[in-house]
């Protein structure tokens, strides 16, 4: 089963940014330019070999027993390495990637989410989800 992507967001800019990243990913360049998360200061522009990102995705898949056809949720900015890596993991591992608006709690929206097997969250998102409904986290198989 190949990689699939489903946009559960209507924000045209957000969708275009993801499509631009996919185009950049598929081009002939060996590197991806991206910003760090900024968790330890101002986000910094870095350049990473695509091959390193592929190897990281494979290692994550092996460690967490993520398999083709599993459902992943992207609720992080595609402008940073964390968002880009969720897309790369989905591509490399053949996941169904559901893309929602980047916000503090992806489970407080109107869209109907399937069972999520894999998600990356920042600490603020985890805290907000815990405050709103612990069951939302318990229903996710893997959280990084």
Z-matrix of the N, CA and C atoms (Angstrom, degrees):
N
C 1 1.449
C 2 1.526 1 108.90
N 3 1.328 2 118.82 1 121.84
C 4 1.464 3 120.82 2 -177.32
C 5 1.524 4 112.40 3 -79.41
N 6 1.296 5 114.94 4 169.73
C 7 1.464 6 123.94 5 174.72
C 8 1.522 7 109.77 6 -56.85
N 9 1.332 8 116.17 7 132.93
C 10 1.464 9 121.01 8 171.77
C 11 1.517 10 108.47 9 -127.09
N 12 1.310 11 114.95 10 154.28
C 13 1.454 12 120.04 11 179.96
C 14 1.526 13 108.27 12 -132.32
N 15 1.326 14 115.16 13 133.84
C 16 1.457 15 120.53 14 177.64
C 17 1.517 16 108.24 15 -129.20
N 18 1.316 17 114.78 16 120.34
C 19 1.459 18 120.52 17 178.20
C 20 1.524 19 108.86 18 -87.61
N 21 1.313 20 116.29 19 117.95
C 22 1.457 21 122.05 20 176.40
C 23 1.519 22 109.12 21 -106.45
N 24 1.304 23 115.38 22 26.18
C 25 1.454 24 123.37 23 -177.93
C 26 1.525 25 107.87 24 -132.15
N 27 1.308 26 116.67 25 145.01
C 28 1.460 27 121.23 26 -179.48
C 29 1.528 28 113.05 27 -99.93
N 30 1.302 29 117.26 28 -1.08
C 31 1.465 30 122.24 29 -176.45
C 32 1.535 31 109.76 30 -71.15
N 33 1.330 32 115.86 31 107.24
C 34 1.460 33 121.29 32 -176.15
C 35 1.530 34 112.26 33 -61.47
N 36 1.322 35 117.48 34 -37.96
C 37 1.471 36 120.75 35 178.90
C 38 1.525 37 110.50 36 -63.64
N 39 1.315 38 116.46 37 -43.77
C 40 1.467 39 121.79 38 179.47
C 41 1.540 40 109.94 39 -61.13
N 42 1.319 41 116.52 40 -46.33
C 43 1.465 42 121.38 41 179.11
C 44 1.529 43 110.25 42 -63.14
N 45 1.322 44 117.34 43 -44.44
C 46 1.465 45 120.55 44 179.90
C 47 1.519 46 111.83 45 -62.37
N 48 1.332 47 117.81 46 -38.91
C 49 1.463 48 121.16 47 178.35
C 50 1.527 49 111.12 48 -62.39
N 51 1.317 50 116.59 49 -39.79
C 52 1.474 51 119.99 50 178.56
C 53 1.514 52 110.21 51 -69.32
N 54 1.319 53 117.69 52 -42.87
C 55 1.465 54 121.22 53 178.04
C 56 1.530 55 111.33 54 -62.64
N 57 1.338 56 116.84 55 -38.25
C 58 1.468 57 120.72 56 176.08
C 59 1.524 58 110.58 57 -62.98
N 60 1.330 59 116.63 58 -42.16
C 61 1.460 60 118.95 59 177.47
C 62 1.531 61 110.78 60 -62.47
N 63 1.320 62 117.72 61 -44.30
C 64 1.476 63 120.58 62 178.78
C 65 1.522 64 110.86 63 -59.63
N 66 1.319 65 116.94 64 -39.61
C 67 1.469 66 120.82 65 177.66
C 68 1.536 67 109.90 66 -64.74
N 69 1.331 68 116.14 67 -45.16
C 70 1.462 69 121.20 68 178.38
C 71 1.537 70 110.47 69 -62.10
N 72 1.325 71 116.93 70 -39.89
C 73 1.455 72 121.19 71 -179.85
C 74 1.532 73 111.04 72 -61.31
N 75 1.320 74 116.11 73 -37.94
C 76 1.466 75 121.07 74 -175.23
C 77 1.527 76 113.49 75 -87.06
N 78 1.329 77 118.01 76 -4.73
C 79 1.458 78 118.55 77 -179.35
C 80 1.526 79 110.22 78 -76.39
N 81 1.314 80 116.64 79 179.44
C 82 1.468 81 121.10 80 -172.74
C 83 1.527 82 114.19 81 -82.06
N 84 1.317 83 117.86 82 -6.62
C 85 1.461 84 120.39 83 -179.99
C 86 1.529 85 110.56 84 -63.93
N 87 1.314 86 116.08 85 145.74
C 88 1.463 87 121.48 86 178.03
C 89 1.531 88 112.20 87 -86.25
N 90 1.336 89 116.70 88 -10.13
C 91 1.461 90 121.42 89 -174.05
C 92 1.521 91 111.87 90 -124.80
N 93 1.328 92 114.94 91 155.58
C 94 1.461 93 123.69 92 171.68
C 95 1.528 94 106.83 93 -119.74
N 96 1.320 95 116.02 94 132.69
C 97 1.459 96 120.79 95 173.01
C 98 1.520 97 107.75 96 -94.69
N 99 1.315 98 115.56 97 134.86
C 100 1.462 99 119.88 98 -179.03
C 101 1.512 100 109.47 99 -154.69
N 102 1.317 101 114.94 100 168.35
C 103 1.451 102 120.73 101 176.09
C 104 1.518 103 110.22 102 -98.99
N 105 1.322 104 115.06 103 147.67
C 106 1.457 105 120.14 104 171.84
C 107 1.526 106 107.80 105 -71.10
N 108 1.314 107 116.60 106 170.68
C 109 1.459 108 120.66 107 -175.43
C 110 1.523 109 113.02 108 -69.46
N 111 1.302 110 117.21 109 -27.17
C 112 1.454 111 120.23 110 -176.19
C 113 1.516 112 112.97 111 84.57
N 114 1.325 113 117.27 112 10.12
C 115 1.470 114 119.75 113 -177.19
C 116 1.525 115 112.58 114 -68.12
N 117 1.325 116 117.61 115 -19.96
C 118 1.465 117 120.13 116 179.46
C 119 1.529 118 111.48 117 -115.03
N 120 1.305 119 117.27 118 16.42
C 121 1.467 120 121.51 119 -178.95
C 122 1.518 121 109.56 120 149.60
N 123 1.325 122 115.73 121 -161.17
C 124 1.462 123 119.86 122 178.75
C 125 1.535 124 110.00 123 -61.85
N 126 1.344 125 117.58 124 137.64
C 127 1.472 126 118.99 125 174.40
C 128 1.530 127 110.37 126 -58.20
N 129 1.317 128 116.12 127 140.11
C 130 1.463 129 121.60 128 -178.72
C 131 1.526 130 109.23 129 -116.55
N 132 1.313 131 116.36 130 143.22
C 133 1.458 132 121.26 131 176.03
C 134 1.525 133 108.42 132 -78.73
N 135 1.331 134 115.71 133 126.76
C 136 1.466 135 121.15 134 178.98
C 137 1.525 136 108.97 135 -129.78
N 138 1.308 137 115.77 136 162.84
C 139 1.458 138 122.39 137 177.30
C 140 1.530 139 107.67 138 -121.63
N 141 1.325 140 116.12 139 127.14
C 142 1.465 141 120.77 140 -176.08
C 143 1.524 142 108.98 141 -125.79
N 144 1.325 143 115.44 142 139.02
C 145 1.461 144 119.76 143 175.32
C 146 1.526 145 109.99 144 -66.11
N 147 1.319 146 115.87 145 133.59
C 148 1.462 147 120.36 146 178.28
C 149 1.523 148 110.64 147 -58.96
N 150 1.318 149 116.48 148 -36.14
C 151 1.464 150 119.97 149 -179.73
C 152 1.526 151 111.67 150 -61.54
N 153 1.340 152 116.82 151 -37.43
C 154 1.468 153 120.37 152 177.61
C 155 1.531 154 110.74 153 -65.21
N 156 1.317 155 116.31 154 -38.02
C 157 1.464 156 121.01 155 179.01
C 158 1.529 157 109.79 156 -66.86
N 159 1.317 158 116.86 157 -39.18
C 160 1.471 159 121.24 158 177.86
C 161 1.522 160 110.20 159 -63.43
N 162 1.336 161 116.46 160 -46.05
C 163 1.468 162 119.97 161 179.99
C 164 1.527 163 111.11 162 -63.60
N 165 1.322 164 117.27 163 -39.78
C 166 1.464 165 120.87 164 177.32
C 167 1.527 166 110.57 165 -62.26
N 168 1.331 167 116.72 166 -42.48
C 169 1.469 168 120.76 167 178.95
C 170 1.527 169 110.68 168 -61.90
N 171 1.318 170 117.14 169 -43.59
C 172 1.471 171 120.95 170 179.59
C 173 1.526 172 111.35 171 -63.39
N 174 1.334 173 116.47 172 -42.03
C 175 1.463 174 120.17 173 179.45
C 176 1.530 175 110.86 174 -64.49
N 177 1.327 176 116.80 175 -41.31
C 178 1.465 177 120.37 176 177.59
C 179 1.515 178 110.22 177 -61.11
N 180 1.338 179 116.29 178 -44.45
C 181 1.466 180 121.02 179 179.12
C 182 1.513 181 112.26 180 -59.94
N 183 1.321 182 116.45 181 -43.97
C 184 1.469 183 120.39 182 179.29
C 185 1.525 184 111.40 183 -66.30
N 186 1.321 185 116.77 184 -47.06
C 187 1.460 186 121.37 185 -177.31
C 188 1.524 187 112.06 186 -61.63
N 189 1.328 188 116.52 187 -40.15
C 190 1.466 189 120.50 188 -175.05
C 191 1.527 190 113.44 189 -99.92
N 192 1.327 191 116.28 190 5.83
C 193 1.467 192 121.35 191 -179.65
C 194 1.531 193 111.78 192 54.08
N 195 1.318 194 115.03 193 44.65
C 196 1.468 195 121.22 194 176.34
C 197 1.520 196 106.69 195 -87.34
N 198 1.337 197 116.07 196 133.17
C 199 1.461 198 119.37 197 -175.62
C 200 1.529 199 111.61 198 -126.35
N 201 1.323 200 115.18 199 164.57
C 202 1.458 201 121.06 200 177.62
C 203 1.515 202 109.97 201 -51.33
N 204 1.338 203 114.65 202 138.13
C 205 1.455 204 120.20 203 178.13
C 206 1.513 205 114.79 204 87.92
N 207 1.351 206 118.21 205 -8.29
C 208 1.462 207 120.00 206 175.07
C 209 1.527 208 109.19 207 -67.32
N 210 1.328 209 115.81 208 159.17
C 211 1.461 210 122.16 209 -178.86
C 212 1.522 211 111.01 210 -99.97
N 213 1.337 212 115.37 211 127.50
C 214 1.459 213 121.80 212 176.54
C 215 1.523 214 108.52 213 -116.90
N 216 1.321 215 115.96 214 151.47
C 217 1.462 216 121.42 215 179.74
C 218 1.516 217 109.20 216 -122.32
N 219 1.334 218 115.90 217 127.91
C 220 1.459 219 121.44 218 176.16
C 221 1.517 220 108.87 219 -105.03
N 222 1.335 221 115.03 220 113.49
C 223 1.460 222 122.63 221 177.98
C 224 1.528 223 109.24 222 -128.90
N 225 1.328 224 115.71 223 25.85
C 226 1.462 225 121.90 224 179.78
C 227 1.522 226 109.10 225 -120.33
N 228 1.306 227 116.45 226 157.80
C 229 1.455 228 121.11 227 -179.87
C 230 1.528 229 110.85 228 -66.72
N 231 1.310 230 116.03 229 134.17
C 232 1.466 231 121.26 230 176.42
C 233 1.532 232 111.18 231 -73.49
N 234 1.316 233 116.62 232 -7.29
C 235 1.464 234 121.12 233 179.68
C 236 1.527 235 111.99 234 -76.72
N 237 1.335 236 117.21 235 -17.35
C 238 1.464 237 120.06 236 -177.00
C 239 1.533 238 110.51 237 -111.57
N 240 1.306 239 115.39 238 166.45
C 241 1.460 240 121.34 239 -178.31
C 242 1.534 241 111.43 240 -60.33
N 243 1.318 242 118.37 241 -35.65
C 244 1.468 243 120.17 242 -178.27
C 245 1.523 244 111.26 243 -63.11
N 246 1.315 245 117.76 244 -45.11
C 247 1.459 246 121.15 245 178.01
C 248 1.515 247 112.12 246 -66.36
N 249 1.317 248 115.96 247 -42.75
C 250 1.469 249 119.87 248 179.24
C 251 1.527 250 110.78 249 -63.09
N 252 1.332 251 117.01 250 -39.95
C 253 1.461 252 119.56 251 -179.08
C 254 1.530 253 111.99 252 -66.90
N 255 1.314 254 118.35 253 -32.22
C 256 1.476 255 119.16 254 175.93
C 257 1.523 256 110.49 255 -64.47
N 258 1.324 257 116.91 256 -38.48
C 259 1.461 258 120.21 257 177.18
C 260 1.528 259 109.98 258 -67.85
N 261 1.319 260 117.27 259 -44.47
C 262 1.468 261 121.12 260 179.95
C 263 1.528 262 110.74 261 -62.85
N 264 1.315 263 117.49 262 -43.96
C 265 1.471 264 119.82 263 177.51
C 266 1.521 265 110.40 264 -58.87
N 267 1.315 266 116.30 265 -42.61
C 268 1.465 267 120.20 266 179.97
C 269 1.525 268 111.07 267 -63.97
N 270 1.315 269 116.85 268 -42.40
C 271 1.472 270 121.11 269 177.96
C 272 1.526 271 111.11 270 -62.99
N 273 1.325 272 115.83 271 -52.06
C 274 1.472 273 121.68 272 -174.68
C 275 1.523 274 111.74 273 -66.51
N 276 1.323 275 116.72 274 -38.98
C 277 1.468 276 120.64 275 -174.82
C 278 1.531 277 113.14 276 -92.71
N 279 1.331 278 117.79 277 -5.44
C 280 1.460 279 121.06 278 179.66
C 281 1.520 280 113.08 279 71.62
N 282 1.331 281 116.38 280 43.82
C 283 1.460 282 121.37 281 -177.58
C 284 1.522 283 111.64 282 -91.21
N 285 1.314 284 115.37 283 160.43
C 286 1.463 285 122.60 284 169.35
C 287 1.516 286 105.88 285 -89.19
N 288 1.327 287 116.73 286 110.90
C 289 1.458 288 121.00 287 -176.35
C 290 1.522 289 110.08 288 -99.57
N 291 1.319 290 115.49 289 120.89
C 292 1.455 291 122.72 290 176.93
C 293 1.520 292 107.26 291 -102.78
N 294 1.319 293 116.02 292 124.88
C 295 1.457 294 120.49 293 -176.10
C 296 1.517 295 108.85 294 -110.64
N 297 1.331 296 114.01 295 125.18
C 298 1.456 297 121.23 296 179.48
C 299 1.528 298 108.53 297 -121.12
N 300 1.302 299 115.14 298 172.36
C 301 1.451 300 121.35 299 177.51
C 302 1.530 301 109.71 300 -61.35
N 303 1.317 302 116.37 301 139.61
C 304 1.454 303 120.88 302 175.93
C 305 1.523 304 108.06 303 -73.93
N 306 1.332 305 115.62 304 115.17
C 307 1.461 306 119.88 305 -179.23
C 308 1.528 307 109.74 306 -154.24
N 309 1.313 308 116.17 307 -175.58
C 310 1.468 309 120.85 308 -176.03
C 311 1.521 310 114.36 309 -79.57
N 312 1.338 311 117.57 310 -14.45
C 313 1.465 312 120.56 311 178.47
C 314 1.525 313 109.45 312 -156.42
N 315 1.334 314 117.11 313 103.37
C 316 1.465 315 119.89 314 -178.00
C 317 1.524 316 113.80 315 -67.97
N 318 1.301 317 117.67 316 -10.76
C 319 1.463 318 120.75 317 -176.23
C 320 1.530 319 113.29 318 -94.69
N 321 1.343 320 116.14 319 -0.21
C 322 1.464 321 120.05 320 178.45
C 323 1.526 322 110.66 321 -103.12
N 324 1.297 323 117.42 322 37.85
C 325 1.461 324 120.84 323 -177.82
C 326 1.520 325 110.02 324 -121.35
N 327 1.290 326 115.59 325 177.23
C 328 1.461 327 121.48 326 -176.67
C 329 1.529 328 113.98 327 -85.48
N 330 1.329 329 117.62 328 -13.93
C 331 1.457 330 118.32 329 -176.58
C 332 1.517 331 111.70 330 -75.76
N 333 1.297 332 114.77 331 149.18
C 334 1.464 333 122.49 332 179.94
C 335 1.528 334 107.88 333 -91.37
N 336 1.314 335 115.84 334 114.45
C 337 1.462 336 120.84 335 -178.74
C 338 1.521 337 110.28 336 -96.79
N 339 1.331 338 116.32 337 142.81
C 340 1.464 339 119.15 338 172.39
C 341 1.528 340 108.84 339 -77.34
N 342 1.317 341 117.02 340 -179.01
C 343 1.467 342 120.60 341 172.69
C 344 1.527 343 107.12 342 -62.78
N 345 1.311 344 116.66 343 129.01
C 346 1.464 345 121.51 344 -177.91
C 347 1.529 346 109.07 345 -99.38
N 348 1.332 347 114.97 346 126.59
C 349 1.463 348 121.02 347 178.76
C 350 1.526 349 112.38 348 -92.43
N 351 1.349 350 116.36 349 -22.49
C 352 1.459 351 119.09 350 -172.24
C 353 1.526 352 110.11 351 -155.17
N 354 1.332 353 114.88 352 130.02
C 355 1.467 354 121.56 353 177.44
C 356 1.520 355 108.99 354 -148.96
N 357 1.320 356 115.56 355 148.47
C 358 1.467 357 121.65 356 170.39
C 359 1.518 358 106.86 357 -110.24
N 360 1.316 359 116.58 358 131.75
C 361 1.455 360 122.42 359 -179.10
C 362 1.518 361 109.87 360 -131.53
N 363 1.318 362 116.11 361 149.30
C 364 1.462 363 120.64 362 171.74
C 365 1.523 364 107.26 363 -90.57
N 366 1.329 365 117.80 364 160.17
C 367 1.469 366 120.03 365 -176.88
C 368 1.535 367 114.59 366 -53.90
N 369 1.326 368 118.66 367 -38.78
C 370 1.465 369 120.77 368 179.09
C 371 1.526 370 110.92 369 -61.67
N 372 1.320 371 117.25 370 -39.48
C 373 1.465 372 120.27 371 178.07
C 374 1.522 373 110.73 372 -64.87
N 375 1.315 374 117.21 373 -44.86
C 376 1.469 375 120.37 374 178.84
C 377 1.527 376 109.97 375 -59.55
N 378 1.317 377 116.53 376 -45.41
C 379 1.459 378 120.70 377 -179.96
C 380 1.528 379 111.07 378 -59.80
N 381 1.312 380 117.17 379 -45.27
C 382 1.470 381 120.69 380 -179.53
C 383 1.522 382 112.00 381 -66.23
N 384 1.316 383 117.29 382 -38.08
C 385 1.466 384 120.57 383 177.96
C 386 1.528 385 109.74 384 -66.46
N 387 1.330 386 116.84 385 -42.38
C 388 1.467 387 120.40 386 178.47
C 389 1.526 388 111.52 387 -60.65
N 390 1.314 389 116.81 388 -40.25
C 391 1.466 390 121.07 389 179.60
C 392 1.525 391 111.45 390 -68.09
N 393 1.338 392 116.69 391 -35.86
C 394 1.466 393 120.51 392 -175.21
C 395 1.522 394 112.60 393 -82.33
N 396 1.348 395 116.24 394 -47.35
C 397 1.467 396 119.08 395 -175.90
C 398 1.525 397 109.76 396 -169.39
N 399 1.300 398 117.20 397 100.74
C 400 1.463 399 122.86 398 -179.74
C 401 1.521 400 111.88 399 -56.18
N 402 1.315 401 117.78 400 -32.72
C 403 1.472 402 121.13 401 -178.54
C 404 1.525 403 111.76 402 -59.10
N 405 1.342 404 117.78 403 -29.57
C 406 1.470 405 119.77 404 178.56
C 407 1.526 406 111.07 405 -60.91
N 408 1.325 407 117.25 406 -39.16
C 409 1.468 408 120.13 407 178.09
C 410 1.524 409 111.84 408 -74.21
N 411 1.309 410 116.92 409 -36.48
C 412 1.464 411 120.29 410 -178.89
C 413 1.524 412 112.31 411 -65.51
N 414 1.328 413 117.20 412 -22.05
C 415 1.450 414 121.03 413 -178.86
C 416 1.522 415 113.16 414 -86.99
N 417 1.319 416 118.07 415 1.21
C 418 1.468 417 122.35 416 179.21
C 419 1.516 418 108.35 417 -102.48
N 420 1.323 419 115.99 418 128.95
C 421 1.468 420 120.29 419 -175.87
C 422 1.532 421 112.39 420 -71.59
N 423 1.335 422 118.39 421 -43.24
C 424 1.463 423 122.30 422 -177.75
C 425 1.517 424 110.38 423 -134.24
N 426 1.332 425 116.29 424 127.68
C 427 1.455 426 122.42 425 176.33
C 428 1.532 427 107.93 426 -126.15
N 429 1.327 428 114.76 427 128.78
C 430 1.476 429 118.03 428 173.48
C 431 1.508 430 108.43 429 -121.29
